[in-house]
């Protein structure tokens, strides 16, 4: 069962928010836009109703970029530290929350990968790589 309320925010802690209620959909997106805004192989995003989202601090430091050529996609970030932040879809019907900005467990897990045909040639699934509890062993 999802937590009642989960907080989140940016790296410098200037911006904060909370989500509650129905945690919606959690998915990984491999599209080129999501890769560009995250700087990673994919985005890990929760999609929820705007009524289940609330800025609790620093909203004035949030910058949203709405590319004119996109129908739904936008992105937001902290103007101080550059961290990705939640953004309202162009339709105004969905709040997209980058999962990496959450402070706690939303109680749901990713349920799908989308735009897999857009994965870069260098992509390797994380589950196929060695794992370490801390940094990798010293190889000197």
C-alpha positions in Angstrom: 0.0 0.0 0.0 1.4 3.4 -0.9 2.5 5.8 1.8 0.0 8.6 2.6 2.5 11.4 1.9 6.0 11.3 0.3 8.2 14.4 0.2 10.8 15.3 -2.4 12.9 18.2 -3.6 16.1 19.3 -5.3 19.8 18.8 -4.5 20.3 22.2 -2.9 17.1 21.8 -0.8 15.7 25.2 -2.0 12.7 23.5 -3.6 10.5 21.0 -1.8 7.2 19.3 -2.5 4.9 16.5 -1.3 2.8 13.9 -3.1 -0.1 12.1 -1.6 -3.2 10.0 -2.5 -3.1 7.8 -5.6 0.6 7.5 -6.6 -0.6 6.9 -10.2 1.7 5.3 -12.8 5.5 4.7 -12.3 7.5 3.9 -15.5 10.9 4.1 -17.2 11.0 6.2 -20.4 13.8 5.6 -22.8 12.9 8.4 -25.3 15.6 10.8 -26.5 13.9 13.7 -24.7 13.9 12.0 -21.4 17.5 10.9 -21.9 18.5 14.5 -22.6 16.8 16.0 -19.6 18.1 13.3 -17.2 21.5 12.8 -18.6 20.8 9.1 -18.2 19.8 6.0 -20.1 16.1 6.6 -19.1 13.9 8.6 -16.9 12.1 7.1 -13.9 8.9 9.1 -13.6 5.7 8.9 -11.6 2.5 10.3 -13.3 -0.2 11.5 -10.9 -3.1 13.9 -10.7 -2.2 17.5 -10.1 -4.5 17.5 -7.0 -2.1 14.8 -5.4 0.9 17.2 -5.7 1.8 20.2 -3.6 4.9 22.5 -3.7 5.9 23.1 0.0 8.8 25.4 -0.6 10.9 27.3 -3.2 8.4 27.1 -6.1 9.8 30.4 -7.3 13.1 28.6 -8.0 11.4 26.1 -10.4 11.9 26.8 -14.1 9.7 24.9 -16.5 10.7 24.5 -20.2 7.9 23.7 -22.6 9.4 22.8 -26.0 7.1 24.3 -28.6 7.3 21.3 -30.9 6.0 18.8 -28.3 2.4 17.9 -27.6 2.8 16.8 -24.0 6.5 16.8 -23.0 8.0 19.5 -20.9 10.7 19.5 -18.2 11.4 21.5 -15.0 14.5 22.1 -12.9 15.8 24.1 -10.0 17.4 27.4 -11.2 19.9 27.2 -8.4 21.3 23.6 -8.5 19.9 22.4 -11.8 18.1 19.3 -10.3 15.2 17.9 -12.3 11.9 18.7 -10.7 8.3 17.8 -11.1 6.4 19.4 -14.0 2.9 19.8 -15.1 2.1 18.3 -18.6 1.0 20.7 -21.3 -2.5 19.4 -21.0 -2.6 20.3 -17.3 -4.0 16.9 -16.4 -0.9 15.1 -15.2 2.0 16.0 -12.9 5.2 14.2 -13.8 7.5 13.5 -10.8 11.1 12.4 -11.4 11.4 9.5 -9.0 15.0 10.4 -8.2 13.8 13.6 -6.5 11.7 11.7 -3.9 13.0 11.5 -0.3 11.2 8.3 0.5 9.4 5.2 -0.9 6.2 6.0 -2.8 5.0 2.5 -2.2 4.7 1.6 -5.9 7.3 0.2 -8.3 7.9 0.9 -12.0 5.4 -1.1 -14.0 6.7 -0.7 -17.6 9.5 0.5 -19.9 8.3 2.8 -22.8 10.0 4.0 -26.0 12.4 1.1 -25.8 13.1 1.4 -29.6 14.8 4.7 -28.7 17.4 3.1 -26.4 20.9 4.1 -27.4 23.4 1.5 -28.8 25.4 1.7 -25.6 22.5 0.8 -23.3 23.1 -2.2 -21.0 20.4 -3.2 -18.5 21.5 -2.4 -14.9 20.5 -5.9 -13.8 23.2 -7.4 -16.0 26.1 -5.4 -14.4 28.1 -6.1 -11.3 26.7 -4.6 -8.1 28.6 -3.1 -5.1 27.2 -1.8 -1.8 29.5 1.1 -2.0 32.0 2.3 -4.7 33.7 -0.3 -6.9 36.8 -2.2 -5.5 40.1 -0.5 -6.0 41.7 -1.9 -9.1 45.2 -0.5 -8.7 
